[in-house]
């Protein structure tokens, strides 16, 4: 197999993923809300992208096979790190928000912490992983290893982040994803930096562990902490959307720090699979 062959497979995967997910994105934008159905369909589009790509290009496997995507568990410490990492970088942004007076704890959070934790960390984790799994079979299972075979770690992480970011753009511009009280250009810039920055961690953990499950845990944890847990215990004082969430400047800065830390560890990664 040549690098050109791999680029063709990557392009096919991205095209199918974008095309299939556009159905659900249209439904979301037309209705003005994200439902369980549209969220599930959209987030499982990368899975469909991999399946169709493998049907077209079996690469010596049974046509449509999903083998070789990193189904093994790998070392548990990488799975744990994958779940804990988003909590750390999201917490860092909210510590700044709390200390600067941009936001404060809700009055009800301390008295209901047990039920809040059960809902957001316990039961929420199950649904979060189911949704995230569909994406990460594509991004982590297929895209990252294929890019790494024909580029280096830096380009792999950057391309993963850009492809992932652009995939979300219709929802951002359609006004149905994230806070809408900041300019569209600001949301797009911060979101792209955030998604690309944390993609360095996603890619490193996938390549180091050999397991796509690291992506599922990190994705589910990221969504839960940045969209549910920390916003759920914080009341904004002023324009908090400029600073937090996936489209805030503090989150973008935190993501750049994450990218730098994992980029420095690129020398610890195994050699790419031979062509």
LODREN-502312 format. One record per residue: y, z, x of N, C-alpha, C in turn. Coordinates in steps of 0.1 Angstrom, whole numbers, plus 5000, padded with zeros to 4 digits. Example, Ala and Ser with C-alpha at 12.3 -4.5 7.8 and 13.67 -1.06 7.14 Angstrom:
494350785132495550785123496750785132 497850715128498950715137500050795129 
***
This chain:
498850005008500050005000501250005009 502249925005503549915013504649995007 505750025014506850095008507350024996 507349894996507849814984506949844972 505649854974504749884963505150024957 505450114965505750254960507150254953 508050174958509350164952509250104938 508350004937508049944924507550044914 506650124918506050224910507050334906 507850374915508950464912509850414902 510250284904511250224894510550204880 509250184880508550174867508550304860 508250414868508250544862509550584857 510650564864512050594860512350514847 512150384847512450304836511750344823 510450374824509750414812510150544807 510450644817510950774813512250764806 513150694811514550674805514350604792 513550504791513450424778512850514767 511750584770511050664760511950774756 512650844765513450954761514750914754 515150784755516350744748516150754733 514850744728514550754714515050894709 514650994716514951134712516351164714 516951114725518351134728519251074717 518850954712519550894701519450984688 518251034686518151124674518951254675 519051304687519851424690521351394688 521851284694523251254693523651214678 522751144671523051104658523151224648 522251324651522151444642523151554646 523451544659524351654664523751784668 522351784668521651904672520351874679 519851964687518551954694517552034686 516551964681515452034674514252054683 513252124678512052144686511352004689 511351924679510751784680511451704691 512751694690513551614699513451674713 513551804714513451864727512051834734 511051854726509651834731509451684735 509951594726509751454729510551414742 511751464743512551424754512051484767 511651614767511151674779509751634783 509051574774507751514778507751374781 508951314781509151174785508651144799 508951224809508451204823506951194823 506251274815504851274814504351134810 505051084799504750944794505050844805 506050864813506450774824505350764834 504750884838503650884847502450814842 502150844829500950784823500950634822 502150584818502250434817502250374831 502850434841502850384854501450374860 500650484857499350484862498450384854 498750354842498050244835498350114841 499550094845499949964851499449944865 499650054873499250064887498250174889 496950144887495950254889495750304903 496150224913496150264927494750314932 493750234928492350274932491750374923 492450434914491850534905491550474891 490850544883490550494870491950474863 492050364856493350324850493850434840 495050484842495650584834495250724839 494550734850494250864856495450944860 495451074858496551164862496051244874 495051204882494551274893495651254905 495551354914496351344926497851374924 498151454914499551484911499951624915 498951694921499251834926498851944916 497651924910497152014900496652144906 496452154919495952274925497052384924 496652514925497552624924498352644937 497652634948498352664961498452814963 499252854972499452994975500353054964 499953174959500653234948502053274952 502353294964503753334968504753224965 504353104965505252994962505452984947 504453024939504553024924505553134920 505353254927506253364924507753334928 507853274939509253234944509853134934 509053044929509552944920510153004907 509553114903510053184891511253274894 511253334905512253434908513553364913 513453254920514653194926515753164916 515453104904516553084895517253204890 516553314888517153444885518153484895 517853464908518753504919520053424919 519853284919521153204920521953214907 521353234895522153254883522853394883 522053494888522653624889523853624898 523753554909524853554918526153504912 526053404903527253344896527753444886 526853524879527353614869527953744876 527453774887528053894894529553864897 529853744902531153704904531953704891 531453654880532053654867532453794863 531453884864531654024860532654094868 532554074881533554144890534954094889 535053964886536353904885536953924871 536153974862536753994848536753874839 536053774844535953644836535053664824 534053764825533153794815532753944816 532153994805531754134805530454144797 529754254799528554284792528754294777 527854244768527954274754527754424751 528254474741528154614737526754644733 526054544727524654574722523554564732 523854494743522754474753522054594758 522854704762522154814768521254884758 521554884745520754954735519554884731 519454754734518354674729517654604741 517754654752517254594764515754564764 514954654757513554624757513154504748 513754504736513454384727514054254733 515254274739515854154746514954094757 514454184765513554144776512254084771 511654144761510454084755510653944749 511853924743512053794737512353694747 513253724757513653624766512753604778 512153714783511353704795509853684791 509453754780508053744776507753624768 507953634755507653524746508353394749 509553404754510353284758509753214769 509053284778508453214790507353124785 506553154775505553074771506052934766 506952944757507552814752508252734762 508952804771509652744782508752664791 507552724795506652654804506052534797 505752534784505252424777506152304777 507452334775508452224775508652174789 508752264799509052224813507852154819 506652184815505452114820505551964819 505951914807506051774805506951704814 508151764818509051704827508451714841 507851824845507551844859506251764863 505451724854504351634858504951504863 506151464858506751354863507651374875 508551464875509451494886508751544898 507951654896507251714907505851654911 505151624900503751564902503751424908 504651344903504651204907505851164916 507051194912508251144918508451194932 508451324934508751384947507751344958 506351354955505451304966505551154969 505851074959506050934962507250904970 508350964967509550954975509350994989 508651114991508451165004507551075013 506750995007505950905014506750795021 507950755015508650645020510050685025 510450805023511750855028511550975036 512651055038512451195044512751295033 512751425037512951535027514351525021 515351505029516751505024516851395013 516451275016516551175006515751194994 514551254996513651284985514351384975 514951484981515651584972516851524965 517651454973518851394967518451294956 517551204958517151114948516551174936 515751284938515151354927516351414918 517251474925518351534918519251434910 519551324916520351224910519651164898 518351124900517651074888517551174877 517251294880517251404870518551424863 519651424871520951444865521351324856 521251204861521651084852520851084839 519551124840518751124828519351214817 520151314821520751404811522151354806 522751254813524051214810524351174795 523451104788523751064774523951194766 523251294768523351424760524651484764 525051484777526351554781527451474775 527451344776528551264771528551254755 527351274749527251274735527751404728 528051504737528551634731527551724725 526351714729525251794723524551884733 525051884746524351954756525352034764 525252174763526152254770527452274763 528252364769529652384763530452264764 531352244754532152124753533652154755 533952274760535452304761535952284775 535352204783535852154796535852004796 536651934805536651794805535251734808 534951614803533651544805533451524819 534451474827534351444841533951574849 534551684845534151814852532751854849 532351844837530951874833529951784841 530251654842529351564849529251594863 530351624870530451654884529651774887 529951884880529352014883527852014879 527551944869526051934865525351854875 525851744880525151664890524951744903 526051814907525951894919524852004918 524852064906523852174903522452124903 522252014896520851964895520351904908 521251844916520851794929520651904939 521552004938521352114948520052184946 519752224934518452294932517252204933 517452074933516351984936515851994950 516652044959516152074973515052184972 515252284964514252394962513052334955 513252264944512152204937511252124946 511952034954511151944963510452014974 511152114980510552194991509352264986 509452334975508352414969507152324966 507452204960506352114957505552064969 506352024979505751974991505052085000 505652195000505052305008503852365002 503852374989502652434982501652334978 502052214977501152104972500852114957 501652194950501352224936502552184927 502252114916503352074907503652194898 502852304898503052414890504352494894 504752474907505952544911507152484904 507152354901508152294893508252344879 507052364873507052414859507652554858 507252644867507752784867509252784870 509752704880511152704883511952654872 511452544866512252474855512352574843 511252634839511252724828512152844831 512052894843512853014847514352974847 514652864853516052814853516652804839 515952744830516452724816516552864809 515652954812515653084805516853164810 517053174823518053264828519453204826 519553064828520953014827521352974813 520452954804520752924790520553034781 519753134784519453244775519753384779 519253424790519353564794520753614798 521253544808522653594812523753564802 523753444796524753424786524553514774 523353564772523053644760523553784762 523853834775524353964777525853964782 526453844781527853834786528753774776 529853834774530953784766532053734775 532453604773533453544781534853604778 535553624788536953664786537853544792 538153454783538853334788537853224789 538253124797537453004799536253014808 535253094803534053124811533252994814 533352894805532552774807532952694820 534152724825534552654838533752704850 533052824848532452894859530952904859 530352914847528952944846528252824838 526952844835526152744829525852634839 525152534834524752424844525952334847 527052354840528252274842529452354847 529252464853530252554858530352544873 531552564878531852544892531052654901 530952774896530252874904528752844905 528152784894526752744895526652634905 527552534905527552424915527552474929 528452574931528552634945527152704949 526652784939525352844942524252744945 524252634938523252524940523352464954 524652444958524852394972524252494982 524452624980523852724989522352714989 521752704977520352684976519852564984 520552454982520252324989520252345004 521252415009521352435023520252515029 519952625022518852715026517552645027 517152565017515952495017515952365027 517052305028517252195038516952245052 517452365055517152425068515652445071 514952455060513452485062512652355061 513252245062512552115060511552095071 511752155083510752145094509452205091 509352295081508152365078507252285069 507652165064506952095055505852005062 504751985055503651905060504051755061 503351675069503651535070503351465057 504051365053503851295041502451225041 501951205029500651135027500850995033 499850945041499950815047499950705036 500650585040500650475030499250405030 
***
